[in-house]
Amino acid sequence: MRAASRSNARCACLTELTSNNSMNNGFAATDAASARNVPLRVALLLGGDSSERAISIKTGQAMRAALNELNFHVTTFDVGQVAPGESVPNTTFVAWSDLAATLRESGFDVVLPALHGGWGEDGTLQSLLEIAALPYVGTPPRGSMIAMDKQLCKLLMREEGLLVPGGVTIEDENAAPPFEGACVVKPNKGGSSVGVSILKNTSDANAWRAALQTALSDGGAALVEETIEGVEITAPVVGEGEQARALPLIEVVPQSAGGFYDFEAKYASGGSQHLIPPRLSETVQKRISEHALAAHRILGCRGVSRSDFIVTPDGTAYFLEINTLPGMTETSLVPDAARAAGISFPQLIEMLVEGAMSGQSSTRFEPKVAVGETV
């Protein structure tokens, strides 16, 4: 029932950002920012009902601190179907059914979503904001919906010439393994590595059943992919269309007990090392950045996206997924990549907020660090 209502709500409205050429510290500020007589009124949305609620709150709190530093007028909303048992400090709860009316009546200039997973990231929220004619940060409904469906997104990218791991979706918890050998089992529409299992061999029936049940626990399909051994690389992109620019690549070296970039590696202090630049040749780095830009543009992403890849020892890059609402916590990858390019976290948030105003980009990123250059 929920999937049907989402489908009816989605629209594919895409807007194009324009760029400004004035540069400052590797990032272009507009005359509009300096000429503002009153602070922008920003509605910050966090929390939500998905399994990524805790990370959404961390992302939202980091964004709020940056907005306050920028002297924006920020109001923070915890969005959900029902009020949470424990409220988030300095937030106002608003039900999904009341969200559009609340935002319209309050006269906000722009909406900044920090809702990871579920309705906040799958195009539902974006459709709601489009219908309500409210400017917002991030990718429009169509791109959000496709990115959230990992298998659909991979099939699209494969058609566009990117290499992707083989995989199938499964909805039956009693299903047999689709292939032998090592595999990755994860929710097809999940994020933050919640519900991900790495199996060395599907011949262990108990391990297979447990992994499948975990991946299916969020109510959606499980994605079972072949394991590809290699280096984990993440590639953030900012902007829209031909004005989009790649931030420096990051090699992710997990330090957690799980041995891969799992929830602990992503969000625990010291859970992973972020190497900038990655230990790859300049040629391979350039190719990955081009792939990330292609994925960003194919989906019509705007604001910021983060594409993840596995790179084999021979330099072959496999596209895994694209995240249209990446984490912005103190241990997150996008802020690290931005800092390596000379963009502070408040500058990054200002760039995203200003860029969402009236559907026009008020900033254009130009990397201070060339691909392969040591920061």
ZAKOL-347500 format. One record per residue (C-alpha): residue in one letter; x, z, y. Coordinates in steps of 0.25 Angstrom, whole numbers, plus 5000, padded with zeros to 4 digits. Example, Ala and Ser with C-alpha at 12.3 -4.5 7.8 and 13.67 -1.06 7.14 Angstrom:
2
("A",(5049,5031,4982));
("S",(5055,5029,4996));
//
This chain:
375
("M",(5000,5000,5000));
("R",(5011,5003,5010));
("A",(5019,4990,5007));
("A",(5006,4982,5010));
("S",(5004,4989,5023));
("R",(5018,4987,5027));
("S",(5017,4972,5023));
("N",(5005,4970,5032));
("A",(5012,4977,5043));
("R",(5025,4969,5043));
("C",(5027,4957,5053));
("A",(5039,4948,5055));
("C",(5041,4949,5070));
("L",(5056,4946,5073));
("T",(5061,4948,5087));
("E",(5075,4942,5092));
("L",(5085,4951,5100));
("T",(5093,4945,5112));
("S",(5107,4950,5115));
("N",(5114,4955,5128));
("N",(5128,4952,5130));
("S",(5133,4964,5138));
("M",(5143,4972,5129));
("N",(5147,4986,5130));
("N",(5155,4993,5119));
("G",(5152,4983,5108));
("F",(5137,4983,5111));
("A",(5129,4977,5122));
("A",(5120,4985,5131));
("T",(5109,4979,5139));
("D",(5106,4980,5154));
("A",(5092,4985,5149));
("A",(5099,4997,5143));
("S",(5106,5001,5156));
("A",(5094,4997,5165));
("R",(5084,5006,5158));
("N",(5077,5015,5168));
("V",(5071,5023,5157));
("P",(5075,5027,5143));
("L",(5069,5018,5132));
("R",(5058,5025,5124));
("V",(5062,5024,5109));
("A",(5054,5028,5097));
("L",(5063,5032,5086));
("L",(5056,5032,5072));
("L",(5062,5040,5061));
("G",(5059,5047,5048));
("G",(5048,5039,5040));
("D",(5043,5040,5026));
("S",(5054,5033,5018));
("S",(5065,5039,5009));
("E",(5074,5036,5021));
("R",(5067,5046,5030));
("A",(5079,5056,5031));
("I",(5089,5045,5035));
("S",(5079,5039,5045));
("I",(5078,5053,5052));
("K",(5094,5053,5053));
("T",(5094,5039,5058));
("G",(5083,5042,5068));
("Q",(5090,5055,5073));
("A",(5103,5047,5075));
("M",(5095,5036,5083));
("R",(5088,5047,5091));
("A",(5102,5053,5095));
("A",(5107,5039,5100));
("L",(5094,5037,5108));
("N",(5095,5050,5115));
("E",(5109,5047,5118));
("L",(5105,5034,5124));
("N",(5094,5041,5132));
("F",(5083,5034,5126));
("H",(5069,5041,5126));
("V",(5067,5043,5111));
("T",(5055,5048,5103));
("T",(5057,5050,5088));
("F",(5046,5048,5078));
("D",(5046,5052,5063));
("V",(5037,5041,5057));
("G",(5030,5043,5044));
("Q",(5017,5043,5036));
("V",(5016,5058,5037));
("A",(5023,5068,5045));
("P",(5036,5073,5037));
("G",(5036,5088,5032));
("E",(5048,5090,5041));
("S",(5048,5084,5055));
("V",(5061,5077,5061));
("P",(5065,5085,5074));
("N",(5062,5078,5087));
("T",(5053,5068,5081));
("T",(5038,5065,5081));
("F",(5031,5061,5068));
("V",(5022,5049,5069));
("A",(5014,5043,5057));
("W",(5016,5028,5054));
("S",(5002,5025,5057));
("D",(5004,5031,5071));
("L",(5018,5025,5074));
("A",(5014,5012,5081));
("A",(5004,5019,5090));
("T",(5013,5031,5093));
("L",(5025,5021,5097));
("R",(5016,5012,5106));
("E",(5009,5024,5113));
("S",(5022,5031,5116));
("G",(5028,5018,5124));
("F",(5041,5017,5117));
("D",(5051,5006,5121));
("V",(5057,5004,5107));
("V",(5056,5010,5093));
("L",(5068,5014,5085));
("P",(5065,5015,5070));
("A",(5074,5024,5061));
("L",(5065,5023,5050));
("H",(5073,5020,5037));
("G",(5065,5014,5025));
("G",(5050,5013,5022));
("W",(5041,5008,5033));
("G",(5052,5011,5044));
("E",(5061,5000,5039));
("D",(5053,4990,5030));
("G",(5046,4983,5042));
("T",(5033,4992,5043));
("L",(5038,5000,5055));
("Q",(5043,4987,5061));
("S",(5030,4980,5059));
("L",(5023,4991,5065));
("L",(5032,4991,5077));
("E",(5030,4976,5079));
("I",(5015,4977,5078));
("A",(5016,4988,5088));
("A",(5025,4979,5097));
("L",(5035,4991,5098));
("P",(5050,4987,5100));
("Y",(5058,4993,5089));
("V",(5072,4993,5084));
("G",(5075,4986,5071));
("T",(5072,4974,5062));
("P",(5058,4968,5062));
("P",(5048,4969,5051));
("R",(5051,4957,5043));
("G",(5066,4960,5042));
("S",(5064,4975,5040));
("M",(5054,4972,5028));
("I",(5064,4963,5021));
("A",(5076,4972,5023));
("M",(5069,4984,5017));
("D",(5066,4976,5004));
("K",(5080,4975,4999));
("Q",(5077,4965,4988));
("L",(5069,4956,4997));
("C",(5080,4956,5008));
("K",(5091,4953,4997));
("L",(5083,4941,4993));
("L",(5082,4936,5007));
("M",(5097,4938,5010));
("R",(5100,4931,4997));
("E",(5092,4919,5001));
("E",(5100,4919,5014));
("G",(5113,4919,5007));
("L",(5118,4933,5005));
("L",(5122,4939,4992));
("V",(5114,4950,4987));
("P",(5114,4959,4974));
("G",(5105,4955,4963));
("G",(5093,4964,4962));
("V",(5078,4966,4958));
("T",(5067,4975,4963));
("I",(5060,4984,4953));
("E",(5047,4992,4955));
("D",(5045,4997,4941));
("E",(5052,5011,4938));
("N",(5052,5007,4923));
("A",(5059,4994,4925));
("A",(5071,4990,4917));
("P",(5084,4987,4925));
("P",(5084,4973,4930));
("F",(5099,4971,4926));
("E",(5110,4978,4919));
("G",(5122,4984,4925));
("A",(5124,4991,4938));
("C",(5113,4991,4949));
("V",(5108,4997,4961));
("V",(5094,5003,4961));
("K",(5087,5006,4975));
("P",(5074,5005,4982));
("N",(5071,4991,4987));
("K",(5066,4996,5000));
("G",(5074,5009,5002));
("G",(5086,5012,5011));
("S",(5096,5023,5013));
("S",(5101,5021,4998));
("V",(5089,5030,4994));
("G",(5085,5028,4980));
("V",(5097,5019,4976));
("S",(5104,5021,4963));
("I",(5117,5014,4957));
("L",(5116,5011,4942));
("K",(5129,5008,4935));
("N",(5121,5002,4924));
("T",(5106,5000,4921));
("S",(5108,5003,4907));
("D",(5106,5018,4910));
("A",(5090,5019,4909));
("N",(5089,5032,4915));
("A",(5098,5029,4927));
("W",(5090,5016,4929));
("R",(5077,5023,4929));
("A",(5081,5033,4938));
("A",(5087,5023,4948));
("L",(5074,5015,4948));
("Q",(5065,5026,4950));
("T",(5073,5031,4962));
("A",(5073,5017,4968));
("L",(5058,5016,4966));
("S",(5055,5030,4971));
("D",(5052,5025,4985));
("G",(5040,5017,4980));
("G",(5046,5003,4982));
("A",(5054,4994,4972));
("A",(5068,4997,4967));
("L",(5079,4986,4969));
("V",(5089,4985,4958));
("E",(5102,4978,4962));
("E",(5115,4974,4955));
("T",(5126,4982,4959));
("I",(5137,4975,4967));
("E",(5150,4982,4968));
("G",(5157,4981,4981));
("V",(5159,4987,4995));
("E",(5146,4992,5003));
("I",(5146,4985,5017));
("T",(5135,4987,5027));
("A",(5133,4977,5039));
("P",(5125,4982,5051));
("V",(5120,4971,5061));
("V",(5114,4973,5075));
("G",(5105,4964,5083));
("E",(5096,4953,5079));
("G",(5097,4938,5076));
("E",(5109,4931,5081));
("Q",(5113,4942,5090));
("A",(5114,4952,5078));
("R",(5128,4957,5076));
("A",(5135,4963,5064));
("L",(5141,4977,5065));
("P",(5154,4981,5058));
("L",(5152,4981,5043));
("I",(5154,4994,5036));
("E",(5159,4997,5022));
("V",(5152,5009,5015));
("V",(5160,5017,5006));
("P",(5151,5028,5000));
("Q",(5156,5042,4998));
("S",(5144,5048,4991));
("A",(5143,5052,4976));
("G",(5133,5040,4974));
("G",(5145,5030,4976));
("F",(5136,5020,4984));
("Y",(5130,5020,4998));
("D",(5119,5029,4994));
("F",(5111,5039,5003));
("E",(5122,5050,5003));
("A",(5132,5039,5006));
("K",(5124,5034,5018));
("Y",(5120,5047,5024));
("A",(5129,5059,5020));
("S",(5140,5062,5029));
("G",(5153,5056,5022));
("G",(5144,5048,5012));
("S",(5151,5035,5015));
("Q",(5162,5029,5022));
("H",(5159,5017,5032));
("L",(5171,5008,5033));
("I",(5172,4999,5045));
("P",(5177,4988,5043));
("P",(5174,4987,5028));
("R",(5185,4984,5019));
("L",(5182,4970,5018));
("S",(5188,4957,5023));
("E",(5184,4951,5036));
("T",(5178,4939,5029));
("V",(5169,4948,5021));
("Q",(5165,4957,5032));
("K",(5161,4945,5041));
("R",(5153,4939,5029));
("I",(5145,4953,5028));
("S",(5142,4954,5042));
("E",(5137,4939,5042));
("H",(5128,4943,5030));
("A",(5123,4955,5038));
("L",(5120,4947,5050));
("A",(5113,4937,5042));
("A",(5104,4948,5035));
("H",(5101,4954,5048));
("R",(5096,4940,5054));
("I",(5089,4936,5042));
("L",(5080,4948,5042));
("G",(5078,4947,5057));
("C",(5085,4961,5059));
("R",(5086,4967,5073));
("G",(5093,4980,5078));
("V",(5102,4983,5066));
("S",(5103,4980,5052));
("R",(5113,4984,5041));
("S",(5116,4975,5029));
("D",(5123,4981,5017));
("F",(5132,4973,5007));
("I",(5140,4975,4995));
("V",(5153,4968,4995));
("T",(5160,4965,4982));
("P",(5176,4965,4981));
("D",(5176,4950,4982));
("G",(5169,4951,4996));
("T",(5155,4946,4992));
("A",(5145,4953,5000));
("Y",(5131,4957,4994));
("F",(5119,4960,5004));
("L",(5112,4972,4999));
("E",(5102,4975,5010));
("I",(5099,4976,5025));
("N",(5094,4988,5032));
("T",(5086,4986,5045));
("L",(5086,5000,5049));
("P",(5099,5006,5045));
("G",(5102,5021,5046));
("M",(5108,5026,5059));
("T",(5113,5040,5054));
("E",(5127,5046,5057));
("T",(5131,5040,5044));
("S",(5125,5027,5045));
("L",(5132,5013,5044));
("V",(5126,5006,5056));
("P",(5130,5016,5067));
("D",(5144,5016,5060));
("A",(5145,5000,5061));
("A",(5140,5001,5076));
("R",(5151,5011,5079));
("A",(5161,5002,5073));
("A",(5157,4991,5082));
("G",(5157,5000,5095));
("I",(5142,5003,5095));
("S",(5139,5018,5096));
("F",(5126,5023,5089));
("P",(5119,5025,5102));
("Q",(5123,5011,5106));
("L",(5118,5005,5093));
("I",(5104,5012,5095));
("E",(5103,5008,5109));
("M",(5106,4993,5105));
("L",(5095,4994,5095));
("V",(5085,5000,5104));
("E",(5088,4991,5116));
("G",(5088,4979,5106));
("A",(5074,4982,5102));
("M",(5068,4982,5116));
("S",(5058,4971,5118));
("G",(5064,4964,5105));
("Q",(5077,4960,5113));
("S",(5091,4965,5110));
("S",(5098,4972,5121));
("T",(5111,4973,5114));
("R",(5120,4964,5107));
("F",(5131,4970,5098));
("E",(5145,4963,5097));
("P",(5154,4970,5087));
("K",(5167,4976,5093));
("V",(5174,4975,5079));
("A",(5176,4962,5072));
("V",(5172,4961,5058));
("G",(5184,4966,5049));
("E",(5190,4973,5061));
("T",(5194,4987,5060));
("V",(5186,4997,5069));
//
